Amino acid sequence: MSRAHKTLCFHMLYNEMKKKISPKNLGYMGSTPGNRNSNTWFTPPEWIDRCRKVMGTIDLDPFSSSDANKIVQATQFFTEDDDALVQTWTGPNVFMNPPYGVGIFKSACLKFLEQWHLKHFEQAIVLINNCTETISFQAIAKECSAMCLVNKRIVFYSTDGKPSVGNTRGQVFIYYGLNVGKFKEEFEDAGIILSPV
Ligand SMILES: C[S@@+](CC[C@H](N)C(=O)[O-])C[C@H]1O[C@@H](n2cnc3c(N)ncnc32)[C@H](O)[C@@H]1O
């Protein structure tokens, strides 16, 4: 499929998503039972290390904070005050672990796809829950180069630096870029590696 055709398909999908996405059909995302606040869960360093080894650098973490970036150490990051949704994302390499609340999660996935189609970055790794039935997951996984279905639940860090409790979901790392071999090398001990056909 040509790049132009892909872009057309993306815009059709984008319009469909805007019509269809609602808290109801996004399932559990954002319902945050108990005291879970997965909007601000931080990624443990061992997973960041794998991502950096695949891409070489992490030039942008679009959804972050100064505390989170002590671990991610992205060259550039956006905070809630900057609002990644209104920014231009420049790579070449992006790591995205978006806030999981319903509205922001959907918008983050759409923004990611928009910036990818605009060729604003060359590689990316997206870390999200493995909620394969949702429109957002389907959209962001559909065009990826490869993904790793992680064989355990990630223990994220809370804002107080302690391991988070109550992660009731599994995770997936979704890779966009040309270094699929490197992604496989770094992630194959962490779960099943798949590529869309
Ligand atoms: C799930 S945490 C991930 C943090 C970090 N990227 C990591 O993986 O450790 C999501 C982060 O996005 C921030 N955030 C929320 N809304 C945002 C927005 N509109 N623009 C940029 N960052 C935002 C939150 O404050 C939080 O630090």
The ligand as an SDF file (V2000), in Angstrom:
LIG
                    3D

 27 29  0  0  0  0  0  0  0  0999 V2000
    1.4000    7.3050   32.3480 C   0  0  0  0  0  0  0  0  0  0  0  0
    2.3990    8.7140   32.7790 S   0  0  0  0  0  0  0  0  0  0  0  0
    3.8860    8.3390   31.8790 C   0  0  0  0  0  0  0  0  0  0  0  0
    5.0580    9.1620   32.3060 C   0  0  0  0  0  0  0  0  0  0  0  0
    6.3510    8.8270   31.5490 C   0  0  0  0  0  0  0  0  0  0  0  0
    6.1650    9.0180   30.1270 N   0  0  0  0  0  0  0  0  0  0  0  0
    6.7580    7.3930   31.8160 C   0  0  0  0  0  0  0  0  0  0  0  0
    6.5590    6.5270   30.9610 O   0  0  0  0  0  0  0  0  0  0  0  0
    7.2630    7.1270   32.9050 O   0  0  0  0  0  0  0  0  0  0  0  0
    1.6500    9.9780   31.7810 C   0  0  0  0  0  0  0  0  0  0  0  0
    2.2230   11.3760   32.0260 C   0  0  0  0  0  0  0  0  0  0  0  0
    1.6010   12.2970   31.1330 O   0  0  0  0  0  0  0  0  0  0  0  0
    1.4050   13.5390   31.7960 C   0  0  0  0  0  0  0  0  0  0  0  0
    0.3430   14.2270   31.0580 N   0  0  0  0  0  0  0  0  0  0  0  0
   -0.9940   14.2080   31.2750 C   0  0  0  0  0  0  0  0  0  0  0  0
   -1.6310   14.9460   30.3530 N   0  0  0  0  0  0  0  0  0  0  0  0
   -0.6780   15.4380   29.5150 C   0  0  0  0  0  0  0  0  0  0  0  0
   -0.6960   16.2610   28.3550 C   0  0  0  0  0  0  0  0  0  0  0  0
   -1.8460   16.7370   27.8710 N   0  0  0  0  0  0  0  0  0  0  0  0
    0.4800   16.5700   27.7570 N   0  0  0  0  0  0  0  0  0  0  0  0
    1.6460   16.0960   28.2460 C   0  0  0  0  0  0  0  0  0  0  0  0
    1.7390   15.3100   29.3490 N   0  0  0  0  0  0  0  0  0  0  0  0
    0.5890   14.9870   29.9680 C   0  0  0  0  0  0  0  0  0  0  0  0
    1.0680   13.1220   33.2240 C   0  0  0  0  0  0  0  0  0  0  0  0
    1.3320   14.1800   34.1120 O   0  0  0  0  0  0  0  0  0  0  0  0
    2.0050   11.9340   33.4220 C   0  0  0  0  0  0  0  0  0  0  0  0
    3.2550   12.3530   33.9290 O   0  0  0  0  0  0  0  0  0  0  0  0
  1  2  1  0
  2  3  1  0
  2 10  1  0
  3  4  1  0
  4  5  1  0
  5  6  1  0
  5  7  1  0
  7  8  2  0
  7  9  1  0
 10 11  1  0
 11 12  1  0
 11 26  1  0
 12 13  1  0
 13 14  1  0
 13 24  1  0
 14 15  1  0
 14 23  1  0
 15 16  2  0
 16 17  1  0
 17 18  1  0
 17 23  2  0
 18 19  1  0
 18 20  2  0
 20 21  1  0
 21 22  2  0
 22 23  1  0
 24 25  1  0
 24 26  1  0
 26 27  1  0
M  CHG  2   2   1   9  -1
M  END
$$$$
